[in-house]
Structures are given as C-alpha cells and as structure tokens.
Amino acid sequence: MPTLLLGSENRGKLVEIQAILANLAVTLALPGDVGFHLEVDESGETYAENAALKALAYQSASGLVTLADDSGLEVDALDGRPGLHSHRFAPMPQASDADRRQYLLSLLREKPRPWAARFCCAVAIATPAGKVYFTSGECPGEIIPTERGQGGFGYDPVFYLPEYQATMAELSSQVKNTISHRARAVQAAVPILAQIYSLT
C-alpha cells in the first residue's frame, strides 16, 4: 500500500484525516514515522500558501506524495481574526490550546453576541513530479463563552454549531469527520489522491 505523508507533527490531525481517507488504499504517516522532522516557516499570506509551503517542504525531504493543510478560525466580531494566526494567536510564549481559547474569549467579552465565526481549511497535495493540487473547506458556527466537550483540539470546545446544538468538541468523531472544515477539504482531495495513486 502506498504511503501518503502528512505534512504535520500533529497526531490528532493524523487520526482525523485517517478516518476520512479510510476507503482509500493508502497508509498515512507522520514525518517522525518515516524518520525525519522538519520545521517549516509558515510565511504565506493565505491558508493555501501556507499549506503549499508545508506540502512542498515535506515532499522534498521525503520523496513521498505529501498532504498538508493550513486552517484557522475567523471571528466576525474580531474582523476575521485570529485567521492565519490562529495557532500563534495568544501573546504568551509557548501558549497551550487552553491559553489561546481564553485569550480569544477575553477579546470577545465586551462584544455583542452571537459571535459568528467559521473554521476555514486549505489542503495542498505535493507530488514527486512537482505538481501541487489544492482543495478547501469551511464550517460556519459561533463562539460561545464557556468551554464544552472533551473531544477535538484547538478552538473546538468554544466553537458551537447551532444545527447540532453542540460544540465541535462535543461531536462524535464520525459527525466531525463529515462536517468539519478539514473534513470537507480532505474529502474534496480524495478524487485527486485516487488519481495520483491510480486507485480509481
């Protein structure tokens, strides 16, 4: 079975993407699984640019077809922030996911609710032939002032989906892997991967 490299060190992301690609005959691996680690400077000005930077860097280092994503949370009341800087949003060094959530809520406290928001994701797939393919996905919702749920990571415990009456962290992985921004972007990538590996 061919190996698809995930351009990330995040095992939570691997588990999520593995479930979405379950029907595709590929083995998903992290860089550490194939014996290397890489730091990529995410200097792009869009999610797609950052995803491509990661996909190309990891592909070049490994020689494997590589899928990388970049995603962010955009909050209307904060003029679309944190956006591209979602992971580096909190002002303190070495901030945890919990620190980032609390910092976000501290900025929103004086703003009128509901706090409309969306998760956005771009996926880039880099091949040994030098081609890069792109897909994207979006998931609308709102931010709530109190954390709920044990699942997911990042901003999931404060990202509320009115139609499910649940936060992203309260959803089962089966539901999340159908409706999340990353799920939608990765699902859109399935036909591209099938073509690359000639699995159709």
ABEGO torsion letter per residue (X at the ends): XBBBBBBBABAAAAAAAAAAAAABBBBBBBAAAAGBBBBBBBABABAAAAAAAAAAAAAAAAGBBBBBBBBBBBBAAAGGOAEAAAAAABABBGBBAAAAAAAAAAAAAABBOBBBBBBBBBBBBBBAAGBBBBBBBBBBBBBBABBBEABEBEAAAABBBAAAGBBAAABBAAAAAAABAAAAAAAAAAAAAAAAAGAX
